[in-house]
Amino acid sequence: MLPFLPCLLPLALVLASFPVLSLAGQVEGAREATRVLEEEVKLSARPQLYLVLDLTERVIVIKGRGIELYRLQVADWHAFDERPLDKAFTLRARPTIIRPRVVPGRDPTLDPIELRHMPVDYDLLFDPGLTVMVTPPPSERPWLWLKTLLRGWWERSRAWGGAPSSTESQAGAAYLRLVLSQEAAQSLAWSVTDGMPLVIKRADKPLPFAGP
């Protein structure tokens, strides 16, 4: 039995630290919830609609005056670093819309822009320094999903190397990749407006060996 003691000791130390880690996670979660609530109180005092992205619950909520108006499910997400996400952001510009082709001699008002004209793969640029890359899941559009994944890796490697970003984001900006279904992506593109605020609730940190 004695030869196995050096192997069992690190495991025993990890198991003994679980209650401490759990308490620390609860405290950090409470701080994060308080931070988001404080940001929401400021935004709810304005008439403008705003977005709340909850990375733990994987949901995007569109709110006005603190009241939930609509929610979109997030299939998956990845943040290269969650630390820069602890502030309120402002949307710089809406994504490009695929407008209906104008038919000569036809009144363009007869072909209004609809939800189906919204893009499913696009970037949302926020100030200060946040790029949200929206992409469909691999089950729907595998090529678009792979393209966004590779571009995210490329942006991260450029940031680590000190090279300027290929996007319009500022140096040291944060990158967040959201995987949304086609309907959710188009609904988000339809709903956002220039200058729309965004608050992000960062994800709870799992315990070691807690599994996926």
C-alpha positions as CSV (number, residue, x, y, z in Angstrom):
1,M,0.0,0.0,0.0
2,L,2.8,2.4,0.9
3,P,4.2,2.6,-2.7
4,F,0.8,4.1,-3.8
5,L,0.8,6.9,-1.2
6,P,2.7,9.4,-3.4
7,C,0.1,8.9,-6.1
8,L,-2.9,9.1,-3.8
9,L,-1.8,12.3,-2.0
10,P,-2.3,14.7,-4.9
11,L,-5.8,13.2,-5.6
12,A,-6.7,13.6,-1.9
13,L,-5.6,17.2,-1.9
14,V,-7.7,18.0,-5.0
15,L,-10.8,16.3,-3.5
16,A,-10.3,18.1,-0.3
17,S,-10.2,21.5,-2.1
18,F,-13.6,20.9,-3.8
19,P,-15.7,22.7,-1.0
20,V,-13.3,25.7,-1.2
21,L,-13.5,25.8,-5.0
22,S,-17.3,25.5,-4.9
23,L,-17.6,28.4,-2.4
24,A,-15.2,30.5,-4.4
25,G,-17.3,29.8,-7.6
26,Q,-20.5,30.8,-5.8
27,V,-19.0,34.1,-4.6
28,E,-17.7,34.9,-8.1
29,G,-21.0,34.0,-9.6
30,A,-22.8,36.3,-7.2
31,R,-20.4,39.1,-8.1
32,E,-21.0,38.6,-11.8
33,A,-24.8,38.6,-11.3
34,T,-24.5,41.8,-9.3
35,R,-22.4,43.4,-12.0
36,V,-24.9,42.5,-14.8
37,L,-27.8,43.7,-12.6
38,E,-26.1,47.1,-12.0
39,E,-25.6,47.5,-15.8
40,E,-29.2,46.6,-16.5
41,V,-30.5,49.1,-14.0
42,K,-28.6,51.8,-15.9
43,L,-29.9,50.6,-19.3
44,S,-33.5,50.1,-18.1
45,A,-33.8,53.8,-17.3
46,R,-33.5,54.6,-21.0
47,P,-36.2,54.0,-23.7
48,Q,-33.7,52.2,-26.0
49,L,-33.8,48.4,-26.3
50,Y,-30.7,46.5,-25.2
51,L,-29.2,43.0,-25.3
52,V,-28.2,40.7,-22.5
53,L,-26.0,37.8,-23.5
54,D,-25.9,35.1,-20.8
55,L,-23.1,32.7,-21.5
56,T,-24.0,30.3,-18.7
57,E,-27.6,29.9,-19.8
58,R,-26.6,30.2,-23.5
59,V,-29.3,32.7,-24.3
60,I,-29.6,36.2,-25.8
61,V,-32.3,38.3,-24.3
62,I,-33.7,41.5,-25.9
63,K,-35.0,43.8,-23.3
64,G,-36.7,47.2,-22.9
65,R,-37.1,49.1,-19.6
66,G,-35.9,45.9,-17.9
67,I,-38.7,43.8,-19.4
68,E,-37.9,40.7,-21.5
69,L,-39.3,41.1,-25.0
70,Y,-37.7,38.2,-26.8
71,R,-35.0,35.5,-26.3
72,L,-32.8,33.6,-28.7
73,Q,-31.0,30.3,-27.8
74,V,-27.3,30.1,-28.4
75,A,-26.2,26.7,-29.6
76,D,-22.5,27.1,-28.7
77,W,-20.0,29.9,-28.0
78,H,-16.3,30.5,-27.5
79,A,-14.5,33.4,-26.0
80,F,-10.8,33.7,-26.3
81,D,-10.7,35.6,-23.1
82,E,-13.7,36.4,-20.9
83,R,-12.0,39.1,-18.8
84,P,-12.6,42.0,-21.3
85,L,-16.3,41.2,-21.4
86,D,-17.0,42.8,-18.0
87,K,-18.3,46.1,-19.4
88,A,-21.3,47.5,-21.4
89,F,-20.8,47.6,-25.2
90,T,-22.5,49.6,-27.9
91,L,-23.2,48.3,-31.4
92,R,-21.3,50.3,-34.0
93,A,-23.2,49.2,-37.1
94,R,-25.8,46.7,-38.2
95,P,-24.8,43.7,-40.3
96,T,-25.1,43.9,-44.1
97,I,-28.6,42.9,-45.4
98,I,-29.1,40.9,-48.5
99,R,-31.7,43.1,-50.2
100,P,-34.2,41.8,-52.7
101,R,-33.1,42.3,-56.3
102,V,-34.8,45.3,-57.9
103,V,-36.9,44.4,-61.0
104,P,-36.9,47.2,-63.6
105,G,-40.3,48.8,-63.8
106,R,-41.5,47.3,-60.6
107,D,-42.3,49.3,-57.5
108,P,-39.6,48.4,-54.9
109,T,-42.1,48.9,-52.0
110,L,-43.9,45.8,-53.3
111,D,-40.8,43.7,-52.2
112,P,-40.1,44.8,-48.6
113,I,-37.2,43.5,-46.6
114,E,-38.2,40.5,-44.6
115,L,-36.7,38.2,-42.0
116,R,-35.6,35.7,-44.7
117,H,-33.4,38.5,-46.2
118,M,-31.3,38.7,-43.0
119,P,-27.8,37.1,-43.1
120,V,-26.9,34.0,-41.1
121,D,-23.1,34.6,-41.0
122,Y,-21.9,38.0,-40.0
123,D,-19.9,40.1,-37.5
124,L,-21.3,42.5,-34.9
125,L,-18.8,45.2,-34.1
126,F,-19.2,46.8,-30.7
127,D,-17.4,49.7,-28.9
128,P,-15.2,49.5,-27.0
129,G,-13.3,46.8,-28.9
130,L,-15.5,43.7,-29.2
131,T,-16.2,41.6,-32.2
132,V,-19.0,39.1,-32.0
133,M,-18.8,36.6,-34.8
134,V,-22.2,35.0,-35.6
135,T,-22.2,31.7,-37.5
136,P,-24.6,28.8,-38.1
137,P,-24.0,25.4,-36.5
138,P,-22.0,22.8,-38.6
139,S,-25.2,20.7,-39.0
140,E,-26.7,23.6,-41.0
141,R,-23.9,25.3,-42.8
142,P,-20.6,23.3,-42.2
143,W,-18.5,25.5,-44.5
144,L,-19.6,28.8,-42.9
145,W,-19.0,27.3,-39.4
146,L,-15.5,26.1,-40.3
147,K,-14.7,29.4,-42.0
148,T,-15.6,31.4,-38.8
149,L,-13.7,28.9,-36.6
150,L,-10.5,29.3,-38.6
151,R,-10.9,33.1,-38.8
152,G,-11.3,33.2,-35.0
153,W,-8.0,31.2,-34.6
154,W,-6.3,33.5,-37.1
155,E,-7.4,36.7,-35.2
156,R,-6.3,35.2,-32.0
157,S,-2.8,34.3,-33.3
158,R,-2.5,37.8,-34.8
159,A,-3.4,39.3,-31.5
160,W,-0.8,37.2,-29.7
161,G,1.8,38.2,-32.2
162,G,1.1,41.9,-31.8
163,A,-0.1,42.2,-35.5
164,P,-3.0,44.5,-36.3
165,S,-6.4,42.8,-36.6
166,S,-7.9,42.2,-40.0
167,T,-11.3,43.4,-38.6
168,E,-12.1,47.0,-37.7
169,S,-11.7,46.2,-34.0
170,Q,-9.3,48.1,-31.9
171,A,-6.0,46.7,-30.7
172,G,-6.4,44.3,-27.8
173,A,-10.1,43.8,-28.6
174,A,-12.1,40.8,-27.4
175,Y,-13.5,38.2,-29.8
176,L,-16.6,36.2,-29.1
177,R,-17.9,33.5,-31.5
178,L,-21.6,32.6,-31.2
179,V,-23.2,29.6,-32.9
180,L,-26.8,30.4,-33.7
181,S,-29.4,28.5,-35.7
182,Q,-30.4,30.1,-39.0
183,E,-33.6,31.4,-37.5
184,A,-31.9,32.8,-34.4
185,A,-29.1,34.4,-36.4
186,Q,-31.6,36.1,-38.8
187,S,-33.8,37.2,-35.9
188,L,-30.8,38.8,-34.1
189,A,-29.7,40.6,-37.3
190,W,-33.3,41.8,-37.7
191,S,-33.6,43.0,-34.1
192,V,-30.3,44.9,-33.5
193,T,-30.1,48.7,-34.2
194,D,-27.2,51.1,-34.4
195,G,-26.0,52.1,-31.0
196,M,-27.8,49.2,-29.3
197,P,-26.2,48.4,-25.9
198,L,-25.0,44.9,-25.0
199,V,-24.3,43.4,-21.5
200,I,-22.6,40.0,-21.2
201,K,-22.9,37.7,-18.2
202,R,-19.8,35.7,-18.2
203,A,-19.9,32.0,-17.8
204,D,-19.6,30.3,-14.4
205,K,-16.2,28.5,-14.1
206,P,-16.6,24.7,-13.7
207,L,-14.9,22.7,-11.0
208,P,-11.8,20.6,-12.0
209,F,-12.7,17.2,-13.3
210,A,-16.4,18.2,-13.4
211,G,-16.7,17.0,-16.9
212,P,-18.2,18.9,-19.9
